[in-house]
Amino acid sequence: MAASFSSLKTEAGLKELNNHLAENSFIGGKPSATQEDFDLLAQIAPGALDVEQYPHARRWSQHLRTLKTAFPFRQWPRSGGGSAGRGGGAGDASGKGKDQARLEGLLPNAVEGKVCTRFPPEPSGYLHIGHAKAAMLNNHYARHYKGKLILRFDDTNPSKEKMEFAESIEKDLGTLQIFPDKKSHTSDYFDQLQKLMEKLIKDGKAYVDDTEVDKMRQERDAGVESCRRNQKVDQNLKLWQEMLAGSEEGLKCCVRGKLDMQSKNKCLRDPVFYRCKTDTPHPRFGTKYKAYPTYDFACPCVDAIEGVTHALRTIEYKDRDEMYKWVLEATGSRHVELVEFSKTQFSHTVLSKRKLTWFVENGHVEGWNDPRFPTVQGVLRRGMTVEGLAEFVMTQGMSKATNLMEWDKIWAINKQKIDPVVPRYTAVGKDDAVVLKLDGPPKPVCTKDKKHPKNDELGDRLIIQSQEIWVEQEDAEAMEAGEQVTLLHWGNAYIDKINKDSKTGKVTNLVGRLNLAGNVKDTKKKIHWVPKLEDQVTPILLREFDHLVTKPKIEDDDDIKTIINPCSVIDTPAIGDPTMKTLTKGTKLQLERRGYFIVDSTAFPQGSQMVLLKIPDGKAKDMSMKSKVDPSKLQGAQGNKGEKAAQDAKATGKAAPEADAKKGKKEEPKAKAKAKAAGKPAERPIDDITRLNIKVGRMQKVWPHPEAEKLFCEEIDLGEPSGPRTIASGLRAHFKQEELEGQMVIVLCNLKPRKMQGFESQGMVLCATSANGKVELMQPPAGAKVGERVTIEGIEMVDPDDKLNEKSGKAPWEALRDGCRTTKDKVGSYKGAVWMTSAGPVTCKTVADGQIS
């Protein structure tokens, strides 16, 4: 049983903890750590455990931090019993953080000690943040179930693969603390795969096709069978041998699985399973093999051969699930469970390896580790921590909801990791820096101050005081003669004289006098500074980054050359604290009033300029000193919304929102007890359900999206004078076209219109999704009117937002979505409050306790 202590914010509590740990390795008295250990550690302030005063507690805390770094996904057991979180437990029993997504209970038929997962990257580029999520999830489940993780290189396309990429992938996995139990290559099984394919051909389940590529594509699109589909097995085997030999005739051929050419899912229309490639030697086998399996054939076969029990795949592969199962069945292979999770997508971010390669090869970036790149090496070089990246993945979990995320959340998590442990220094912008002459010591004087105000473990840093110091032009311009200011880490000073350039108005120099007896609480301005010691200060280049591309969402058909940001690197020369010369490459720090940085290049040899990269902190507003890059724009924000509204109003002749507010509108009636406070929609809380405009609609027309295999295009009548809306939805994998036409549906109407593969989508059809992935429409009862707004029982339905903010951290739908679920009676609800229409509640057919999205 775990011990209890007084508050660990007090000296008494820390003494009790230290005494307990003098006789025990861990809190619960067991030989290994439990969740109680980590819960207690979280209550202790950084730097509180002095090594001399609390040696046993200090030893314990350092060991726990090492464990957390080594095993970021491990679910630690409670001291009172078995493993926490097993079987999808909730709440504290799962060891789940407050923002952590549910991870347990999501692997069907998982048995402890028998689970085997795999991470199968293609060695055609460096790992990016999307790959990192997949690798971490696979590693988590392998470790949680005491199973096995396989790293398998999918090396089936020699024209793209390089040993350099394979080596970098292994290195990055090690950096992420992911150590596979086995490493393999798909090419290890080329001989077995050839035998399996030959068996399919002999069984009449595959055929060799020499149809020209463009014609084959047209036939597949039209559902027309190839003229080779029914040719004799002997002819197929003959051509198969030509392919294996890489002959002129074989190079014209490919092997196609005989699936279903009339399937609505075009992926199943006789997919290609083998093709010839002789132009590039294989990185491992040279020219030994001439025919190579496609991923669609090799992956399920090798999964079965290697003993994989659970194949984790992003939701984009859903249309190929039936093909995966077909291959397993047709080859007589063992069953493998398919488990899906959402694909990682970030605003203004290129994740396509083909497009990333273009940036590298055309010299638009330094390399694959460029800080603007979403590669693991790129984000770590920019200041991301492995711990922060791991926690971000935990907050995403195995969710199947694919959203275009902003970077602010992951950087905000990272800030929480670095803020308590990085030292503080100072630097002043070199351009227009202002000299403040004081009545200070005639010769420089050295004093000490903490490197971190709340973390004594970081020690002290040297502060050099001199008669002349550098201050920021921005600070100097804000000062007034006779004003008292505080010089950080020194004391107060009066500004007696301010000299300015008569032409530019900029401050050229200041004269002041110290008032060290003054109270820092009496001053409004707290100023950072650097001593004016020309031979001792550290020359610095502060480097900030904007997005590499100007478009928020990158489509497959986008021409990257047209959306490159020509100004994605912004440099600011600065004068740094003399003690910064000792900082090594990779050191993270905070420049006071400027933000967080990481050392990218040191001040060595002597006289060299140190390069510091700005680490984003997830804030829409920067710190005290103005940044050259607007953080709100970095995070995909619209910026200057009030100004934009005024411009829009002027263009349309309508009053801006601010003007409307002054017109003395009729007061809203007081809301009921459960209602949120009324006001302009954008001013109401982010989790105010009334900000959503959810309406009853009728699907008038449904057709397959011509460019996207997963999407339906729909025309939905919402009772609007402008006519039906066009909406694109990902329902194609769940419904047939004829099942949707004419259906009454529930639509979220105030999302911003967006292009979905060239088709304008003006809303979202709401569905319920069960724990096992079953999707059903949310529907109104008979008698509900097209166009009526769905209400929430017990809540006064004030006006919704005109268009919902979609910026992460400010998006109402993002904040409200998790609370929108079906009840055990299959009724739509928000936190238990029923969704209502004039004819009764909104329901679905069979999904109980399902997520509505």
C-alpha angles and dihedrals in degrees: 000000000000119000123241126226141185116261110310088217087073133071090237092056093048091050090052090050092048092049091050092050091049086075101027134054092212138016097259093049091245127129093247137045122273134193089264089065092056093043091055093044089056089059094058119090116237110266094016095114105079109198094225097044099039107021096156094047090046091053090048094049094049091050092050092050090052090051092049091052094046095045108027094163101042115123104220116217122243115250090238098063151325133348115316122234096018114147096015100297117177139220123012093343090070096052085234118162119232093259097032118118120232108270104165129082091028100105108084115226093001113169122193112251094016104067114114122183131178138208107207111186122174108235092230099107145357122293113269131196092272091056089047090058091051092047093048094049092049090047092048095055094043091054096039092056093038089243137126136284121206123200104206122181110216095216100166098120110060093182091070104033130096133176087230090066094048091051092048091050092054091047092050092049089054089051088053089052092247112140113177120217091222137019121206143155129225085231088066086074102042093115092050091046091053090053091049091050092048089053090053090052092049090048091053093244096115136032139193114246128193095182112141112261099245092045091049090052091051093048092050091049091050095041092242117152119237116250086236095055095095101033117132122279092240091057091048091051091049092053090043089060089049088054092050089051092048091229124167089259092045092053089063092057141078133180117244128193114238100235123133122316091187095053116129085222102075091200087073095055098110099299123208112259102173135025137174123251121173102147096084128039116236112255091235106026105029110205097342093109125047100174122057131193120238121239090253091062103031098047100060092039095051092041088059094043093051095048098249109171099184125031109199111204136169118256091253088078093058093103088056096051093095090050090052090052092045092055092050092049096042093051093044091242128157121268120270123192115234116216121184133206133173123277115246112246125174130191116258090006132129112213099163108111089212092057093041089053089053091056091051097044093047095050098244090129135031093248141293090311094056108141090233091059122094090226118123090246091047097052092042090051088052091056107272114145125222088232092053092048091049093050091050090055089050090056090053096043119159095327114150094205109112112208134168099244129200120230093238096089097054092045091048089054089048091052089057088056098047104034096075094047110035122094123240124238137162136237133172125211107256098214109086092353110170128224116226111199113207137182088246131134114320088228127035113275124204123218133164134238135170118281087219124023093220104029116068091177089077091063128212135314129213118255115199115203120198139168092253123044136176119241132178119273087227091057093044092053090054094053126097128209110264093021121134116226134178120243103209115243091009116055144252127326136183118232105223103171136022119192119196137186107253093217103043100025090226121140113254100184144343135217121206146151131229123250101184091167090061122109114248088213089067094065129080097199123064109189130196117212145176125220114253096239105138096194096046109039119099116246106225139185112205108206122197128182135217124192116297090225132036099220119086097213119033115213126204092247096048116124101230092203090067097052103043113128105233092200105046096130120062120183128197120187112221143179111239135202110273092239091062089079089082095058115114130218112283095024112141119214144158120242103210113253091000106071141241124329140176125216108247097168127017130227091252134152096038113277094025118134115247114226118213122189118213113241111213114232101198095252123134088210122056127226125271097291114067114251123222087230120056104232092207089059091045087060094052096260122156096231128199091039095164091051091047091050090053091050091049090049091052091050095048099035091239124127117257116246091257091054091049090054091059095052096087099247122198109272118256114243115257112272124240121261095273096044125106119241111277123237139116105332095241090052094054121092116286090241095052103127091205089071088075119085104211116175142179114251142171124226106232100173135013129184137160115268105251094219104032121058093201099051137083121203113220140186109210126189110221096169093258122150090230090064132243121344124235114233131176116209136179093233096114093097092052107038140035118238093247091051091063104041111101095011122140108235142178116242133193097221108182102065114120112264113255138180114252105195089324096318117110112235116197103184146346130272105223120228137171119238122201125217090262093051101261111152126207134172119255104231139186122236123260110284097035113135124241109247098021117134118246111237131205115235112249095011127105105236105223122177116305126227114280089227123000120243106243099190112122110258092023101052113111094200091052090052096043102040098084090055092055106090141137117254126233085270091056093250121143113248145164110222088333096313108122124242107235139193129186088267098045142283128340112247145168128220107248113345110109121185090007130154114253114219 
